[in-house]
Every structure is written in structure tokens, then in C-alpha cells.
Amino acid sequence: MRSASTIEHCLLLRVGVVAKGSRCLSIVRLLESVKPTRLRLQLVGLAPTSQSIACLKFAGEAGIRICDDYGELLRMPALDLIMEMTGDQEVLMDLMRRKPPSMAVLDLQTSMLLFDIAQQYEMVAKKESEISLATSFASAMLEASPDSVMVIDQDLRIVQCNSLPLLKSRPDRDNIVGRYCFEVLHGLLGPCDGAERTCPVQETFRTRRPSRSVHEIAVDDGETRVCHVTSYPLFNQLSEIVRVVEVVRDISEDLRTRVERRAKAIQEDLTRVVQEDRLASLGRLVASVCHEINNPIASIVTFNKLVLAHLREGTLPPEGLAGFTRYLELAVKEAMRCGDIVKNLLSFARQKSIEPNEIDLVEMVQTILLLTDHQLSMAQVETAVHLPDPPLIAWGDYALIQQCLMNLVFNAMESMHRGGRLTINGGRLADQKKVWLAVADTGQGIAPETLNRIFDPFYSTKLDGKGVGLGLSMVYGIIRDHNGTIEVNSEPGKGTEFKIVLPVVPTAHRAD
């Protein structure tokens, strides 16, 4: 008896078949291959008109009743349909006369047509099953995505979406579907395709290609998140874009990590550039220092030779013993001068970490002029220093501030190709909380159109290829890190002045 569930889900026909032995096996296999779909043909009886061992074996294994003649099929009470598959008209007519009223009989052609219908039902059911599976898979993928995913139609309305992880406390999915994407994501009254942001959905509808953009989206906690928005087209069978899938990915943390990593790399590069600049400046000092040391060494050698000559000859200088004292005092003075030059040179060359402390700018300027005296003389540059009585105290790292001033002195000297005058002024500001130092030259000056670029990295006004454009950029960075300022005034043909302002010793670091 047919169950209620079977009747509800498909049309079940119990079939008996009359067939020749050569065709019997094919028919049995065909009927058994038709799966239970909307139309099910269940083979319950088989009446072969000739023997086929393979057919009988297959039917027996499938539980199909084997009849000695087709008359037995007519006496099976549960049979709905008999298929006459031999093509014998006499057998067909005999079955039509003898069948009970509740039973149908089909000829060969009609039976084959019924097979086709059953197979088509099966194909449709299989297709629907595949579509259902694909839909379920798509829904599962939609929910499994950690990104916010929306399906948007040509009117920019959301027709499907996941739980939108980016907008956790926004309206639930049922209230989001049917609303505009620009309303849900940005709280706007109109499309967001404008100067501030590009709408990738509209771009995809225009170009038929995936589109990408970066948007800032305000989330539930009031924080603005940086999101990467990507849209993909969905086509119908006519290759028309009917909808667009938009994926919104929060890249704020990744962007923050990249920025921090890049900032660290820039800081490391700056430290390396500062040290390289120091080494370059050190190289420029070598010639000057060699000359400065050679002069006192020559004096020391001369005085000692005079003393040694008098001692060997057993004579005294014209001044007597006082002459020996004078020679030795001059030798000691020149030796101490050599020691000061070497000490200042080593102080400049030594690499160390930033250590802010009290700096006497007057003493620092004197040291720099001592180290560069020979080079200034060779360049025919006169110097003039106008500073208050020492100390002129600032707060910062001695080596870095010294490097900045050395760089400004070298730049001033190189701008005066035919000699000139280098002036260093300084003083205290009225509020006594800051001090200033100015380095001025009478060189060629800087053109107004390039004046606002001189602190840019890798920008150089030197036309001889000697400059790489990092010196003034390094000076600007160091002064800024010391909470100071640097200003420049220049007039072509008359000269340039750089003015540095530095803070004095903070109150917390002042001695009691």
C-alpha cells in the first residue's frame, strides 16, 4: 500500500512490463534508474515473452516478481499500469480486453514517452536540488565571512546581507534589507558618489567590472573606521548586470600597524642620516684640524730644539734661564692647544644617544669656530661674533645642536664663493624662557621661489652636485624635536640668515 508521505511528495505508479527477453534487461534497468522524484515508476511485475538469464537474474536481485505469462500481471491487485513493450498488436489488444477497469495499458510508443517524462521530472528535481544546495552554500558563506557583505540592486537597495559585523548594534538584517546602502553605511540621504568618496557599486554598474575604494565609516562606538570597500558584478543569462555584491572590510588595525611600522623605519632612517651627516661634516673638518694641529706641533718642535741646542752647547739663551722658562711655557701652551682641538673633534665625532642637558651656546660657538678656523681662512671668510656674556644656556642634546650649527656654518661658507663675512649673533628673548642664535652670511642668497623648499628632504640649491639635500632637513628635524623653531631670511645677491630659537632649562631640571 502506498504511504501518505509517498503520495504527498510524488506520483507513484506500480508498473508491470511485458517484454521480449532481448529487451527485457534494458527496460528493467531503465525503470530501476528512475529515482523517486515527482513521478515514480515502480516495477513490481515482469512477464518476459522469451527467456533471458541476465534479465531474470537482475530482476530477481531487485525483488521484481517474474510471471510465466502476462495473464498473471492482470491478476495483480496492486498494479496501476501495464506496459506492452514487445510491439505485438495481438498481445496489446488481448491486454486491453482483459484488464480490470482500474488498470491502464500502454503500447510501446506511449511507454517510452512515459519514460522520458519520468526522466525529465528527475532532471528538474536534480536541478532544483542543485539550486537549493547552491543557495544554502551561498548563505553559509555569507554568514561565515568576517567582513560585512551586501547584495545591492540597481536602485542601490540592499536585497540580501549578512549580519554586518562592522555595524554590530545597527538594525538587524530584516530591517536592513530593502534600505539604501548609503543610508545604512554612511547615514546619508543620497548616494555617496562625490568628491569625498567614490561609490564602488555605481562604478561597477557603469564599467561592468569589480571596483574598489576606501571609505571612512562611523561605527557604533563613535569611532571612525577606515574600510576597504569592494564591489563585484552579478550577471544574468543575458550577460546583464542585475546586482552587485559589496564587501566592506575594516582595515583600521592593519593600517595603524603599517603606519607605526613605517614611522619606525623613518625614525631609524633619520638616525642613520644624522650619523652620516655627522661623518660627512667630520670629513670636512679633517683638513682644517690637520692644519690647526700642525702649527702648534711645529712650534713645540722648534722650542724644544732651541732648548736642546743650548743644553748640548752648554750655553744659555740671551735671556738667561728665563729664556728656557719662556720656551717651555710656549711649548706647553701649544701642546694644550692641540689637546683642545683633538678633544673638540672627538666630541663632535662621537655617536651617542640623545641626552638633553644644559648647553652653553657661547662655548659651543667658540668650539665650532676653533674647528673651522683654517677652512674659513682658506675661503677668505671673516667672522664676527656678537653674543652676550657667557653662559647663554639652552636645553638640548649638545652633540645634535653642535651638528646643526656646524651645518649652518658650512652652508654659509660654501655660499660665499669669493669670500665674505660670517656673522653669529645671539641673545635671550624678553620672556627669558627661550634663547636664540642667528648665523648670517653675505653669500649669493636664495631665490624666493625656492625659499619654502629648502627644508624638504633631498632638495638642494647646490648646482655643483655636492649637496644631497639632507643637511637642512636634518637641522629642521633636530630643532623641531627640541621644541624649538628655525627661520630663514634671504635676499638674492645679499646673503642669508638662519635664526634658531631653543627653550631654556625646564623648571623641573633646574638646580635648587
C-alpha positions as CSV (number, residue, x, y, z in Angstrom):
1,M,0.0,0.0,0.0
2,R,1.3,3.5,-0.9
3,S,2.1,5.6,2.1
4,A,0.7,9.0,2.7
5,S,4.2,10.6,2.6
6,T,4.9,9.0,-0.8
7,I,1.6,10.3,-2.2
8,E,2.4,13.7,-0.8
9,H,5.8,14.0,-2.4
10,C,5.5,12.2,-5.7
11,L,3.2,10.4,-8.1
12,L,3.8,6.6,-7.7
13,L,2.8,4.2,-10.4
14,R,3.2,0.5,-9.8
15,V,4.1,-1.0,-13.2
16,G,4.1,-4.4,-14.8
17,V,6.0,-5.0,-18.0
18,V,5.6,-7.4,-20.9
19,A,8.8,-7.5,-22.9
20,K,10.9,-9.8,-25.1
21,G,14.0,-11.3,-23.5
22,S,16.4,-9.3,-25.6
23,R,14.9,-6.0,-24.5
24,C,13.9,-7.1,-21.0
25,L,17.1,-6.3,-19.2
26,S,17.4,-2.8,-20.7
27,I,13.8,-2.0,-19.7
28,V,14.3,-3.3,-16.2
29,R,17.5,-1.3,-15.7
30,L,15.8,1.9,-17.1
31,L,12.9,1.7,-14.7
32,E,15.2,1.0,-11.8
33,S,17.4,4.0,-12.7
34,V,14.5,6.4,-12.4
35,K,14.9,7.8,-8.8
36,P,11.9,8.7,-6.6
37,T,11.1,12.2,-7.7
38,R,7.7,13.8,-8.6
39,L,6.9,10.9,-10.9
40,R,8.0,7.4,-9.7
41,L,7.6,4.3,-11.8
42,Q,8.0,1.2,-9.5
43,L,8.4,-2.1,-11.4
44,V,6.7,-4.8,-9.5
45,G,6.0,-7.5,-12.1
46,L,7.8,-8.7,-15.3
47,A,6.4,-11.1,-17.9
48,P,9.1,-12.0,-20.4
49,T,7.9,-13.5,-23.7
50,S,11.3,-15.2,-24.1
51,Q,13.9,-16.3,-21.5
52,S,16.9,-14.1,-20.7
53,I,19.1,-15.4,-17.9
54,A,20.7,-12.0,-17.3
55,C,17.2,-10.3,-17.2
56,L,15.9,-12.9,-14.8
57,K,19.0,-12.6,-12.6
58,F,18.8,-8.8,-12.4
59,A,15.0,-8.8,-11.7
60,G,15.4,-11.5,-9.0
61,E,18.1,-9.4,-7.2
62,A,15.9,-6.3,-7.4
63,G,12.9,-8.2,-5.9
64,I,10.7,-8.0,-9.0
65,R,8.1,-10.7,-9.5
66,I,8.7,-12.9,-12.6
67,C,5.4,-14.1,-14.2
68,D,5.2,-17.1,-16.6
69,D,2.7,-15.2,-18.8
70,Y,1.2,-11.7,-19.0
71,G,-2.1,-13.0,-17.7
72,E,-0.6,-13.1,-14.2
73,L,0.0,-9.4,-14.4
74,L,-3.7,-8.8,-14.9
75,R,-4.4,-10.6,-11.7
76,M,-2.0,-8.5,-9.5
77,P,-4.4,-6.3,-7.5
78,A,-1.9,-3.5,-6.7
79,L,-0.8,-3.0,-10.3
80,D,-1.6,0.5,-11.7
81,L,-0.2,0.2,-15.2
82,I,0.9,-2.5,-17.7
83,M,3.5,-1.5,-20.4
84,E,3.3,-3.7,-23.5
85,M,6.9,-3.4,-24.7
86,T,7.0,-6.2,-27.3
87,G,5.3,-4.2,-30.0
88,D,2.9,-7.2,-30.7
89,Q,-0.5,-5.8,-31.5
90,E,-2.3,-9.0,-30.7
91,V,-0.8,-9.1,-27.2
92,L,-1.7,-5.4,-26.8
93,M,-5.4,-6.0,-27.8
94,D,-5.7,-9.0,-25.6
95,L,-4.4,-7.0,-22.6
96,M,-6.9,-4.2,-23.4
97,R,-9.8,-6.6,-23.4
98,R,-8.9,-8.5,-20.2
99,K,-7.6,-5.6,-18.0
100,P,-9.7,-4.6,-15.0
101,P,-11.2,-1.0,-15.1
102,S,-8.7,0.4,-12.5
103,M,-5.7,-0.7,-14.6
104,A,-4.2,1.1,-17.6
105,V,-2.4,-0.5,-20.5
106,L,0.2,1.4,-22.7
107,D,1.7,0.5,-26.0
108,L,5.4,0.6,-26.8
109,Q,5.4,4.3,-28.0
110,T,3.4,5.6,-25.1
111,S,5.5,3.6,-22.6
112,M,8.7,5.2,-24.0
113,L,7.2,8.6,-23.8
114,L,6.3,8.0,-20.1
115,F,10.0,7.0,-19.5
116,D,11.0,10.4,-21.0
117,I,8.6,12.3,-18.8
118,A,9.8,10.5,-15.7
119,Q,13.4,11.2,-16.6
120,Q,12.6,14.9,-17.2
121,Y,10.9,15.1,-13.8
122,E,14.1,13.6,-12.4
123,M,16.3,16.2,-14.1
124,V,14.1,19.1,-12.9
125,A,14.2,17.8,-9.4
126,K,18.0,17.4,-9.6
127,K,18.3,21.0,-10.9
128,E,16.1,22.3,-8.1
129,S,18.2,20.4,-5.6
130,E,21.4,21.9,-7.0
131,I,20.0,25.4,-6.8
132,S,18.8,24.8,-3.3
133,L,22.3,23.5,-2.4
134,A,24.0,26.5,-4.1
135,T,21.7,28.9,-2.2
136,S,22.4,27.2,1.1
137,F,26.1,27.3,0.4
138,A,25.9,31.0,-0.6
139,S,24.0,31.8,2.6
140,A,26.5,29.8,4.7
141,M,29.4,31.7,3.0
142,L,27.7,35.0,3.6
143,E,27.3,34.4,7.3
144,A,30.8,32.8,7.7
145,S,32.5,35.9,6.2
146,P,34.2,38.2,8.9
147,D,33.5,41.1,6.6
148,S,30.2,43.0,6.0
149,V,28.7,41.6,2.8
150,M,25.6,43.0,1.0
151,V,23.9,42.3,-2.3
152,I,22.7,45.5,-3.8
153,D,20.3,46.1,-6.8
154,Q,20.4,48.8,-9.4
155,D,18.5,51.2,-7.2
156,L,21.2,50.9,-4.5
157,R,18.9,49.0,-2.2
158,I,20.1,46.1,-0.1
159,V,18.4,42.9,-1.2
160,Q,20.5,40.5,1.0
161,C,23.2,40.8,3.6
162,N,24.9,39.0,6.4
163,S,24.9,40.2,10.0
164,L,27.2,43.1,9.1
165,P,30.0,42.6,11.7
166,L,31.2,46.1,11.3
167,L,27.9,47.6,12.4
168,K,27.1,45.4,15.4
169,S,24.3,47.4,17.0
170,R,22.7,48.7,13.8
171,P,19.2,47.4,12.8
172,D,19.0,43.7,12.4
173,R,19.1,42.1,8.9
174,D,15.4,42.0,8.4
175,N,15.3,45.8,8.9
176,I,18.3,46.4,6.8
177,V,17.1,44.6,3.7
178,G,15.2,47.0,1.4
179,R,17.1,50.1,2.7
180,Y,19.7,52.1,0.7
181,C,23.3,51.1,1.1
182,F,24.4,54.7,1.6
183,E,21.8,55.1,4.3
184,V,22.9,52.0,6.3
185,L,26.7,52.6,5.9
186,H,27.1,56.3,6.0
187,G,23.8,57.7,7.3
188,L,23.4,59.8,4.1
189,L,20.2,60.9,2.3
190,G,21.7,60.4,-1.1
191,P,24.3,58.3,-3.0
192,C,27.9,58.8,-1.8
193,D,29.5,59.1,-5.2
194,G,31.1,62.5,-4.9
195,A,34.3,64.4,-4.1
196,E,34.8,62.9,-0.7
197,R,34.3,59.3,-1.6
198,T,33.7,57.1,-4.7
199,C,30.8,54.7,-4.8
200,P,32.2,51.3,-6.0
201,V,28.7,50.0,-6.5
202,Q,27.8,52.6,-9.1
203,E,31.2,52.3,-10.6
204,T,30.6,48.6,-11.1
205,F,27.2,49.2,-12.7
206,R,28.9,51.7,-15.1
207,T,32.0,49.6,-16.0
208,R,30.7,46.0,-15.5
209,R,34.0,45.4,-13.6
210,P,34.9,45.0,-9.9
211,S,35.6,48.3,-8.2
212,R,37.4,49.3,-5.1
213,S,37.5,52.3,-2.8
214,V,38.5,53.3,0.7
215,H,35.8,54.8,3.0
216,E,35.7,56.2,6.5
217,I,32.7,54.7,8.3
218,A,31.4,55.8,11.7
219,V,30.7,52.7,13.8
220,D,28.6,52.2,16.9
221,D,31.1,53.4,19.5
222,G,31.5,56.7,17.7
223,E,34.9,55.8,16.3
224,T,35.6,56.3,12.7
225,R,37.0,53.1,11.0
226,V,38.9,53.0,7.7
227,C,37.3,50.4,5.5
228,H,38.2,48.8,2.1
229,V,35.1,48.6,0.0
230,T,35.0,46.2,-2.9
231,S,32.1,45.5,-5.3
232,Y,31.6,42.6,-7.7
233,P,29.1,42.4,-10.5
234,L,26.4,39.6,-10.8
235,F,25.2,38.8,-14.3
236,N,22.1,37.1,-15.6
237,Q,21.9,34.7,-18.6
238,L,21.8,37.6,-21.0
239,S,25.1,39.0,-19.5
240,E,23.3,41.9,-17.9
241,I,24.3,43.2,-14.5
242,V,21.4,42.7,-12.2
243,R,23.0,43.1,-8.8
244,V,26.3,43.9,-7.2
245,V,28.0,42.2,-4.2
246,E,29.6,44.8,-1.9
247,V,32.2,43.6,0.6
248,V,33.2,46.1,3.4
249,R,36.5,45.1,5.2
250,D,37.7,47.0,8.3
251,I,41.4,47.8,7.7
252,S,41.9,50.2,10.5
253,E,44.2,48.0,12.6
254,D,46.2,46.9,9.6
255,L,46.6,50.5,8.5
256,R,47.6,51.5,12.0
257,T,50.2,48.8,12.2
258,R,51.6,49.7,8.8
259,V,51.8,53.4,9.8
260,E,53.6,52.6,13.0
261,R,56.0,50.3,11.1
262,R,56.6,53.0,8.6
263,A,57.1,55.7,11.2
264,K,59.6,53.4,13.0
265,A,61.5,52.9,9.7
266,I,61.6,56.6,9.0
267,Q,62.9,57.3,12.6
268,E,65.6,54.7,12.0
269,D,66.5,56.2,8.6
270,L,66.6,59.7,10.2
271,T,69.0,58.4,12.9
272,R,71.2,56.9,10.1
273,V,71.1,60.1,8.1
274,V,72.0,62.2,11.1
275,Q,75.0,60.0,11.7
276,E,76.0,60.0,8.1
277,D,75.8,63.8,8.0
278,R,78.0,63.9,11.1
279,L,80.6,61.7,9.4
280,A,80.4,63.9,6.3
281,S,80.9,67.0,8.4
282,L,83.8,65.3,10.2
283,G,85.5,64.6,6.9
284,R,85.2,68.3,6.0
285,L,86.9,69.1,9.3
286,V,89.9,66.9,8.8
287,A,91.8,69.3,6.5
288,S,91.2,72.2,8.9
289,V,92.1,70.3,12.0
290,C,95.3,68.9,10.4
291,H,96.4,72.5,9.7
292,E,95.5,73.6,13.2
293,I,97.4,70.8,14.8
294,N,100.5,71.2,12.6
295,N,101.0,74.8,13.6
296,P,101.3,74.2,17.3
297,I,103.3,71.0,16.8
298,A,105.8,72.9,14.6
299,S,106.1,75.5,17.4
300,I,106.6,72.8,20.0
301,V,109.4,71.1,17.9
302,T,111.1,74.5,17.3
303,F,111.1,75.5,21.1
304,N,112.4,72.0,22.1
305,K,115.1,72.1,19.5
306,L,116.3,75.5,20.9
307,V,116.4,74.2,24.4
308,L,118.2,71.0,23.3
309,A,120.8,73.0,21.3
310,H,121.6,75.3,24.3
311,L,121.9,72.3,26.6
312,R,124.3,70.5,24.2
313,E,126.5,73.6,23.7
314,G,126.4,74.4,27.4
315,T,125.1,77.9,26.7
316,L,122.2,79.9,27.8
317,P,119.7,81.9,25.8
318,P,120.2,85.6,25.6
319,E,117.5,86.0,28.3
320,G,119.4,83.5,30.5
321,L,117.5,80.8,32.4
322,A,114.3,82.9,31.9
323,G,114.6,82.0,28.2
324,F,114.4,78.3,29.0
325,T,111.2,79.0,31.0
326,R,109.7,81.0,28.2
327,Y,110.4,78.3,25.6
328,L,108.9,75.6,27.8
329,E,105.9,77.7,28.6
330,L,105.2,78.3,24.9
331,A,105.6,74.6,24.2
332,V,103.2,73.6,26.9
333,K,100.7,76.2,25.7
334,E,100.8,74.9,22.1
335,A,100.5,71.3,23.3
336,M,97.4,72.2,25.3
337,R,96.0,73.9,22.2
338,C,96.5,70.6,20.3
339,G,94.7,68.7,23.1
340,D,91.7,71.1,23.0
341,I,91.4,70.7,19.2
342,V,91.5,66.9,19.5
343,K,89.0,66.9,22.4
344,N,86.5,69.0,20.5
345,L,87.0,66.9,17.4
346,L,86.3,63.7,19.3
347,S,83.3,65.2,21.0
348,F,81.9,66.1,17.6
349,A,82.6,62.6,16.0
350,R,81.3,60.5,19.0
351,Q,77.9,58.9,18.4
352,K,75.7,58.7,21.4
353,S,72.0,58.6,22.3
354,I,70.0,61.8,22.7
355,E,70.7,63.2,26.2
356,P,69.2,66.7,26.7
357,N,71.1,68.8,29.2
358,E,72.2,72.4,29.8
359,I,74.1,73.8,26.8
360,D,76.3,76.9,26.8
361,L,75.8,78.3,23.3
362,V,78.7,80.8,23.7
363,E,81.2,77.9,24.4
364,M,79.7,75.9,21.6
365,V,80.2,78.7,19.0
366,Q,83.8,79.2,20.2
367,T,84.5,75.5,19.8
368,I,83.0,75.4,16.2
369,L,85.0,78.5,15.1
370,L,88.1,76.8,16.5
371,L,87.5,73.7,14.5
372,T,86.6,75.6,11.3
373,D,89.2,78.4,11.6
374,H,91.5,77.1,8.9
375,Q,88.7,76.4,6.4
376,L,87.2,79.8,7.0
377,S,90.6,81.4,6.4
378,M,91.2,79.4,3.2
379,A,87.8,80.5,1.9
380,Q,88.6,84.1,2.8
381,V,85.7,84.4,5.2
382,E,85.9,86.8,8.0
383,T,84.0,86.1,11.2
384,A,82.1,88.4,13.6
385,V,80.6,87.1,16.8
386,H,78.1,89.1,18.8
387,L,76.9,87.1,21.8
388,P,76.0,88.1,25.4
389,D,78.4,87.3,28.2
390,P,78.5,83.6,28.9
391,P,76.8,81.5,29.7
392,L,74.0,81.5,27.2
393,I,72.1,78.4,28.4
394,A,69.7,76.4,26.3
395,W,68.2,72.9,26.9
396,G,69.1,70.1,24.4
397,D,71.5,67.5,23.3
398,Y,74.9,69.0,23.0
399,A,76.2,66.9,20.0
400,L,73.0,67.4,18.0
401,I,72.8,71.1,18.4
402,Q,76.5,71.3,17.7
403,Q,75.9,69.4,14.5
404,C,73.1,71.8,13.5
405,L,75.3,74.9,14.0
406,M,78.3,73.2,12.2
407,N,76.0,72.5,9.3
408,L,74.8,76.1,9.1
409,V,78.4,77.4,9.3
410,F,79.5,75.1,6.4
411,N,76.5,76.1,4.3
412,A,77.2,79.8,4.9
413,M,80.9,79.4,4.0
414,E,80.0,77.4,0.8
415,S,77.6,80.2,-0.3
416,M,80.4,82.8,-0.3
417,H,82.4,81.6,-3.3
418,R,84.7,84.7,-3.4
419,G,84.9,85.3,0.4
420,G,82.7,87.3,2.6
421,R,81.6,87.8,6.2
422,L,80.1,85.2,8.6
423,T,78.2,86.7,11.5
424,I,76.9,84.9,14.5
425,N,74.5,86.7,16.8
426,G,72.6,85.5,19.8
427,G,70.7,86.5,22.9
428,R,67.8,85.9,25.2
429,L,64.2,86.6,24.4
430,A,62.2,89.0,26.5
431,D,60.3,86.4,28.5
432,Q,63.6,84.7,29.4
433,K,62.1,81.3,28.5
434,K,63.9,81.0,25.2
435,V,67.3,81.9,23.7
436,W,68.2,82.5,20.1
437,L,71.2,82.2,17.8
438,A,71.5,83.5,14.2
439,V,74.0,82.5,11.6
440,A,74.2,85.1,8.7
441,D,76.4,85.3,5.6
442,T,77.0,87.7,2.7
443,G,76.7,85.0,0.1
444,Q,74.6,84.6,-3.1
445,G,71.3,84.2,-1.2
446,I,68.3,82.0,-2.0
447,A,65.7,82.7,-4.7
448,P,62.2,83.5,-3.3
449,E,60.6,80.7,-5.3
450,T,62.8,78.0,-3.7
451,L,62.9,79.5,-0.2
452,N,59.9,77.5,1.0
453,R,61.5,74.2,-0.1
454,I,65.0,74.4,1.4
455,F,63.9,72.2,4.4
456,D,62.5,69.5,2.2
457,P,64.5,66.2,2.2
458,F,66.7,65.7,-0.9
459,Y,66.2,69.3,-2.1
460,S,69.4,71.1,-2.7
461,T,70.3,74.5,-4.1
462,K,73.9,73.5,-4.9
463,L,74.4,73.2,-8.6
464,D,77.8,71.5,-8.4
465,G,76.4,68.1,-7.4
466,K,78.0,68.3,-3.9
467,G,74.7,68.5,-2.0
468,V,72.3,65.7,-1.4
469,G,69.6,67.9,0.2
470,L,69.6,66.3,3.6
471,G,71.6,68.8,5.7
472,L,68.9,71.5,6.3
473,S,66.2,68.8,6.5
474,M,68.2,67.2,9.3
475,V,68.7,70.6,11.0
476,Y,64.9,71.3,10.9
477,G,64.1,67.8,12.3
478,I,66.6,68.2,15.2
479,I,65.4,71.7,16.2
480,R,61.8,70.6,16.0
481,D,62.5,67.6,18.2
482,H,64.0,70.1,20.8
483,N,60.7,72.0,20.8
484,G,62.5,74.9,19.0
485,T,62.0,76.7,15.8
486,I,64.2,77.7,12.8
487,E,63.5,80.6,10.5
488,V,65.3,81.8,7.3
489,N,65.5,85.2,5.7
490,S,67.3,85.6,2.4
491,E,67.8,88.1,-0.4
492,P,69.4,87.1,-3.6
493,G,72.9,88.7,-4.0
494,K,73.0,89.9,-0.4
495,G,73.0,86.9,1.8
496,T,71.0,84.6,4.1
497,E,70.3,84.4,7.8
498,F,69.2,81.3,9.7
499,K,67.7,82.0,13.2
500,I,67.3,79.2,15.7
501,V,65.2,79.5,18.9
502,L,65.7,77.0,21.6
503,P,64.0,76.6,25.0
504,V,65.9,77.3,28.2
505,V,66.3,74.8,31.0
506,P,62.9,73.4,32.1
507,T,61.8,74.2,35.6
508,A,61.8,70.6,36.6
509,H,65.5,70.3,35.7
510,R,66.7,73.5,37.3
511,A,69.0,73.2,40.3
512,D,67.6,74.1,43.6
